[in-house]
C-alpha cells in the first residue's frame, strides 16, 4: 500500500510516518508534502497513492484547496485538532479522521478501516467548495478573550493583549505585553483559529502576535530569527519554507 502524507510540521510528519510503518511494515511512504502549493504540484505530476493522510490546516492554506485543484479519487484520512471540523471532513472524500495528538492505536484503527472499506470506496470527484467555505469562515471567527484558569479563578485575557503563546515541557503558556505569564489548557492548534489573523504560527512551539515582533533577521540555512518587543529567552525561528508566508503576513498582505 502506497501512502502520501501532507503535513507542514516536519516533526509531526516524521512521527506520523514512523507510526504508520510500526503499524504496517508493508506500507510504502511515497511522499511527505508540507504545503498546498507543493501538494498540487506533486499530484499533477504523479500517480495517486492508495491512501492519503492529510493535515487540514497547512502553512499556506487549507488542504481542501488541493482536492479542489487536483483530480484525486482515493480515500483521505484527515488529521485535525478540531473535532467538529473532522466530522465535516469525514463526510466528504475522507473515509476516516484522526485527532491530534494521534497515537499508534488511532493510526492502526484508521488503517484497518481503510482496509475494510477500500473495495467499496466510490472513486468519484468530490466538490470541496462547501467544506472549504466552512473552514474559512470558522478560521475567520475571532474571540475577544482567552480564558486562563488559576486555581478557582477564571481570568479573561484579551487576545490583543497577548504577545505570544508557546509550548514548554508540553504545557501551553502565554505572555502578555505587560509581561504577565499564564498557563492555559489549550493546545497551540486549538488557539491558532481563536487568536485570529494577527497571530502567526512560527512553528509547532510558537504562536506570535504581529505587534510583538521587534524585527526579523537572516539566520542559518535561509531561516529567519525573530526578536520580540518583550523579554523572551527562547529562540524563535521561521523555517525557509515559511519565510515568504511570514513576510507577507508581517507586511499585512
C-alpha distance (Angstrom), angle and dihedral (degrees) to the residues before:
residue distance angle dihedral
X1 . . .
X2 3.80 . .
X3 3.80 118.2 .
X4 3.80 132.7 -171.8
X5 3.81 119.9 -158.7
X6 3.80 120.7 -153.1
X7 3.81 109.6 -166.9
X8 3.81 130.3 134.8
X9 3.82 97.6 -154.7
X10 3.81 107.6 80.4
X11 3.80 96.1 -153.9
X12 3.80 92.2 49.0
X13 3.81 91.8 47.1
X14 3.80 92.5 50.0
X15 3.80 91.6 45.7
X16 3.80 90.4 50.8
X17 3.81 91.7 49.3
X18 3.81 92.2 49.3
X19 3.81 91.6 47.5
X20 3.81 92.8 49.7
X21 3.81 90.8 51.4
X22 3.80 90.9 48.4
X23 3.80 89.1 55.3
X24 3.81 95.2 43.9
X25 3.81 120.0 13.8
X26 3.80 91.5 -171.3
X27 3.80 92.1 66.7
X28 3.80 118.5 107.8
X29 3.82 116.2 -150.3
X30 3.79 99.7 -149.2
X31 3.81 97.9 -179.6
X32 3.80 143.4 -0.9
X33 3.81 109.6 -152.8
X34 3.80 123.4 -170.6
X35 3.80 107.0 -169.0
X36 3.78 145.3 33.2
X37 3.80 90.4 -113.0
X38 3.81 95.0 50.3
X39 3.81 91.9 45.6
X40 3.81 94.1 51.5
X41 3.80 90.0 50.2
X42 3.82 91.8 47.8
X43 3.82 96.8 49.7
X44 3.79 92.4 46.9
X45 3.80 90.2 57.1
X46 3.82 103.5 33.6
X47 3.77 137.4 55.5
X48 3.79 118.1 -101.5
X49 3.80 116.4 -94.4
X50 3.79 121.9 -131.9
X51 3.78 93.4 -104.0
X52 3.83 139.5 7.9
X53 3.79 127.9 -148.0
X54 3.78 105.2 -159.5
X55 3.79 134.6 -176.2
X56 3.80 110.5 -142.4
X57 3.79 101.3 -144.6
X58 3.81 113.5 49.5
X59 3.78 128.6 178.3
X60 3.81 93.9 -101.8
X61 3.80 99.7 37.0
X62 3.79 145.8 -54.3
X63 3.79 117.8 -38.7
X64 3.81 91.7 -128.9
X65 3.80 86.6 77.7
X66 3.82 87.1 68.4
X67 3.80 92.4 57.6
X68 3.79 91.5 45.9
X69 3.79 92.8 55.7
X70 3.80 100.2 36.4
X71 3.78 129.3 55.3
X72 3.80 99.3 -123.4
X73 3.79 116.1 165.6
X74 3.80 103.2 173.7
X75 3.81 128.8 98.6
X76 3.81 118.2 -84.6
X77 3.79 126.1 -152.4
X78 3.79 106.0 -156.0
X79 3.79 121.9 -146.7
X80 3.79 117.9 -151.9
X81 3.78 144.9 147.6
X82 3.81 91.2 -142.2
X83 3.79 116.2 81.1
X84 3.81 96.6 -164.4
X85 3.81 89.7 52.2
X86 3.78 91.5 48.5
X87 3.78 93.9 54.1
X88 3.80 91.5 52.4
X89 3.80 91.2 47.6
X90 3.79 90.9 48.8
X91 3.82 90.0 58.6
X92 3.82 92.3 57.2
X93 3.80 123.0 53.9
X94 3.79 96.1 -36.0
X95 3.76 123.3 99.3
X96 3.78 93.2 -161.5
X97 3.77 145.3 -6.5
X98 3.78 136.6 -143.0
X99 3.76 125.6 -151.1
X100 3.78 120.7 -134.3
X101 2.93 128.2 -84.6
X102 3.82 88.5 47.9
X103 3.79 125.7 -163.9
X104 3.78 136.7 -156.0
X105 3.80 88.6 -99.6
X106 3.82 95.0 53.1
X107 3.81 90.7 48.6
X108 3.79 90.8 48.1
X109 3.81 91.1 50.1
X110 3.81 91.9 49.0
X111 3.81 93.3 50.1
X112 3.79 91.1 47.3
X113 3.80 90.3 52.2
X114 3.81 89.5 50.8
X115 3.80 91.7 51.4
X116 3.79 90.6 48.8
X117 3.79 96.1 49.1
X118 3.82 104.7 30.4
X119 3.79 94.8 96.4
X120 3.80 90.9 53.8
X121 3.79 95.9 43.9
X122 3.80 110.7 122.1
X123 3.78 112.0 -134.9
X124 3.77 97.5 -144.3
X125 3.77 130.6 138.5
X126 3.79 111.4 -101.4
X127 3.79 124.6 -154.7
X128 3.78 111.0 -132.6
X129 3.81 95.1 -175.7
X130 3.80 95.8 104.7
X131 3.78 95.7 43.4
X132 3.82 90.9 46.0
X133 3.79 89.4 51.6
X134 3.80 90.0 49.6
X135 3.79 92.4 53.6
X136 3.79 94.3 44.6
X137 3.79 91.2 51.1
X138 3.79 91.5 47.3
X139 3.79 92.2 47.8
X140 3.79 91.0 52.2
X141 3.80 93.0 55.3
X142 3.79 107.5 105.3
X143 3.77 123.5 -165.3
X144 3.79 117.6 -148.7
X145 3.77 96.3 -139.5
X146 3.78 143.6 32.7
X147 3.78 115.1 -144.9
X148 3.80 114.4 -129.9
X149 3.80 118.5 -165.6
X150 3.81 118.6 -147.8
X151 3.79 112.6 174.3
X152 3.82 104.7 -64.1
X153 3.80 93.1 -13.3
X154 3.80 127.8 93.6
X155 3.80 112.2 -157.9
X156 3.83 121.1 -165.8
X157 3.81 112.1 -144.2
X158 3.79 118.8 -170.0
X159 3.80 112.5 -124.0
X160 3.80 90.4 -133.4
X161 3.82 89.1 59.2
X162 3.82 92.9 56.1
X163 3.81 117.0 94.3
X164 3.80 98.9 -174.2
X165 3.80 144.9 -5.6
X166 3.80 115.2 -150.6
X167 3.79 142.4 170.8
X168 3.79 121.3 -123.8
X169 3.81 123.4 170.2
X170 3.83 88.5 -10.4
X171 3.83 91.0 -58.9
X172 3.82 122.9 115.4
X173 3.82 116.7 -127.8
X174 3.77 135.1 179.1
X175 3.80 132.6 -157.6
X176 3.78 122.0 -157.8
X177 3.79 126.1 -146.4
X178 3.80 86.8 -105.5
X179 3.83 86.5 59.2
X180 3.77 97.3 -110.7
X181 3.81 114.5 151.5
X182 3.81 123.2 -147.0
X183 3.78 136.3 168.8
X184 3.79 118.2 -135.0
X185 3.80 134.0 -161.4
X186 3.81 96.5 -131.8
X187 3.78 131.3 89.8
X188 3.78 123.2 -120.6
X189 3.81 87.5 -110.7
X190 3.80 90.4 57.3
X191 3.80 93.1 45.3
X192 3.80 96.2 49.2
X193 3.83 97.9 76.7
X194 3.81 91.8 36.1
X195 3.80 94.2 53.5
X196 3.80 92.7 53.5
X197 3.78 137.3 -149.2
X198 3.80 94.3 -41.3
X199 3.82 89.3 72.4
X200 3.80 126.4 72.9
X201 3.81 126.5 -156.6
X202 3.81 100.4 -132.6
X203 3.81 92.0 -178.7
X204 3.79 137.4 -40.5
X205 3.81 90.2 -63.0
X206 3.83 106.0 45.7
X207 3.82 136.8 51.9
X208 3.81 109.5 -177.8
X209 3.79 134.2 -162.4
X210 3.82 112.0 -129.9
X211 3.82 89.6 -133.3
X212 3.80 90.5 57.1
X213 3.80 94.5 60.9
X214 3.79 114.3 103.9
X215 3.80 96.6 177.8
X216 3.80 144.8 -39.8
X217 3.78 124.7 -129.8
X218 3.79 136.4 -169.8
X219 3.77 113.4 -89.0
X220 3.80 137.8 -177.2
X221 3.84 117.9 -52.4
X222 3.80 95.5 10.8
X223 3.79 93.3 -59.0
X224 3.79 125.7 135.2
X225 3.77 126.5 -124.4
X226 3.82 113.3 -146.8
X227 3.82 124.0 -149.9
X228 3.79 121.9 -161.7
X229 3.79 132.6 -144.7
X230 3.82 89.2 -126.1
X231 3.83 127.3 62.2
X232 3.80 108.4 -87.1
X233 3.79 123.6 160.5
X234 3.81 99.9 -165.1
X235 3.81 118.8 92.5
X236 3.81 112.1 -117.9
X237 3.80 114.8 -157.6
X238 3.78 132.3 179.4
X239 3.80 114.7 -145.1
X240 3.80 118.7 -123.6
X241 3.82 88.8 -112.0
X242 3.81 90.7 59.7
X243 3.81 99.7 39.0
X244 3.82 96.3 95.7
X245 3.80 92.1 44.5
X246 3.80 90.4 48.5
X247 3.80 94.4 49.1
X248 3.81 91.6 47.8
X249 3.80 89.7 50.6
X250 3.81 92.4 45.6
X251 3.79 90.8 52.8
X252 3.80 91.0 49.1
X253 3.81 97.3 -112.1
